[in-house]
Amino acid sequence: MDNFAARGRFGVAERKKAKRRILCIAVALSGLLQFGLRRPRSRAAATATTVGRHDARRRAANGSRVIAPPKIRRHWELYLLILPPVLYLIIFKYVPMFGVQIAFKDFNVVQGIWGSPWAGLKHFEAFFQSPNFRLIIRNTIVISFYSLVAGFPVPILLALALNEIRNGLFKKSVQMITYAPHFISTVVMVSIVILMLTPHVGVVDRLYSLFGKDMTNFMGIPEYFKSIYVWSGVWQEMGYASIIYMAALASVDPALYEAAKMDGAPRWRKIVHIDLPSLIPITVILLILNLGNIMNVGFEKIFLMQNPLNLSSSEVISTYVYKVGLVGANFSFSTAVGLFNSVVNLVLLIAVNFFARKASETSLW
Amino acid sequence: MLAVLYPLVYIVSSSFSSPRAVVSGQVWLFPVEFSLRAYKSIFRSSQLMTGYYNTVVYTVFGTLINLAFTILMAYPLSVRQFYGRHLFMTLLMITMFFSGGLIPTYLLVKELNMLDTRWAMWLPGALSVFQVIVARTFFQSSIPQELAEAAQMDGCRDTRYLVSVVLPLSKPIIAVMTLMYAVGHWNAYFDALIYLRSEKLFPLQYVLRNLLILNAADPEMLANTAAKIRDQGFEQALKYALIVVASVPVLIMYPFVQKHFVKGVMIGSLKG
């Protein structure tokens, strides 16, 4: 309770300022929009709210938008409804996009985003030439690919197996239990991993010593890091990821199974000839999405699992951006690294999608 | 399945066992020397309780904001006669594939004077594109077009229609969204790491991170074991108990909505 009170006291003036600033940005942006970027919308809003019939008729006479105005008028409330989220998108998503320009500038706090002097491609060059560059890129790609290769087939197998279980209760409980880890937070997940791998105390190390191996500090050995990361991820997500495949399997036409039964096909034939083909479209789409994200290794988990000993194997782009940018206050350089990453991702996504469309007619767009 | 289950059972068992048993490695599957000491000291720690309180606040209000924004965005997008629908859709999709990135977003939040306030936890992630698309697909596919026409005949405005027809019909999808967003808020620590400075505002996960991963034990919690400083075993048992305490609320919540969320994911997969 007193948290709120305290904030209230110190915050009134501050917040007013903030509010005014939000307003400023909003007004500036709507100006920008009117300027031509988003013409139909601003026009629509204007017609809908204030100007009304006269303006509409005039535009109708123009010929280009004979039908639009009455349509807009009938649904003007929709524009009102969508206004807050759109404002939100503009402020919290599009304004930062303009902020990306600091990747090409020497940002300093005093001059702000727009005032800082241009620096050209300096930060990109610095990044490409830095000794960390190859290490980080390699870690990022290796961890991603490893996750993909290890993590992609498991949910499919799980779904196929679950699909074969006829006993309802057993199936339900398996599903419950395998979905559960998805809801465990990253922090808790990583602590579980660390606890289980602790020398002397953790289960895994005790198992190791049962088999006569030496005590090992798993988290401290770079070679183990990637496997720990990937397989704990598989453990956490396989159940949840299988839902989507289960759904695809559920929509298979039962007539196919009946036909197979009539023909006396054994189970594995059914799986190979009916189940697998029905999973292909969704698999391709997920694969595209995953490949498009290959340069995006989730920040949270890696960051938590990092320690100075395994850094050589665990530093990836996102953690690097965080460390250099926020901890090291090197805003421009870190933005450049992040931008480089986004662009690579975008290009990858488009490329993969292109090939998928050529090859299998299944694609995102 | 056993592979998935075992770590969970192990954690719970360890948390109920006595520190000595945990350290000496007697715990394999079931609790050894049942003890509640770890739990007692958790509920005595003010740092953790503040964290708990904060997380509840972030989760409740954050989820409400999320829901409001998502529905407000998704509903108009689902109306076929809504002029400019594709424009808004494009506006939305772009943010899914391209974002300003960490630093510009941070600078924006700073610029808005939201650093170190609760707003920083609520607003920057107020809308998930994926959820909007799921909700939109649901509105489009599960609510008959005839309803809208009938309502319009009776002179029902869009807002009224949304509130009194669409929302009651969309309970399953709203349940799913609530779960997804709430779990997200409950488990989030990254925003706290970036935006928050003062201890009073830290959510549970952030506190947990400090305790579990950075090994910075809360002195208050160990106070009652002051006699045995460096009581390593107790620290271990404490960690297991912490994990349980932090995860239980979410895990309890989810079986209730499970039925719905399988459906929700399916809707989402129709047009991912």
Interface residues (C-beta under 8 A of the other chain):
Chain A: N3 A6 R7 G11 E14 R15 K17 A18 R21 I22 R38 P40 R41 A44 A68 K71 I72 R74 H75 E77 L78 Y79 L80 L81 I82 P84 P85 V86 Y88 L89 I91 F92 K93 Y94 V95 P96 M97 F98 G99 V100 I102 I113 V174 M176 I177 T178 Y179 A180 P181 F183 I184 S185 T186 V187 V188 V190 S191 I192 I194 L195 M196 T198 H200 V201 V203 R206 W235 M238 G239 I243 I244 M246 A247 A248 I282 I285 L286 L289 F299 E300 L304 S318 V321 Y322 G325 L326 F331 S334 T335 G338 L339 N341 S342 L346 L349 L364
Chain B: M1 A3 V4 L5 P7 L8 Y10 I11 V22 V23 G25 W28 N54 A68 F69 T70 L72 M73 Y75 P76 L77 V79 Q81 F82 Y83 G84 L87 F88 L91 L92 T95 F97 F98 S99 G100 G101 L102 I103 P104 T105 Y106 L107 L108 E111 L112 N113 M114 T117 R118 L123 P124 A126 L127 R157 D158 T159 L162 V183 W186 N187 A188 Y189 F190 I194 K200 L201 Q205 L208 R209 L212 I213 Q236 K239 Y240 L242 I243 A246 S247 V250 L251 Y254 P255 Q258 V262 V265 M266 S269 G272
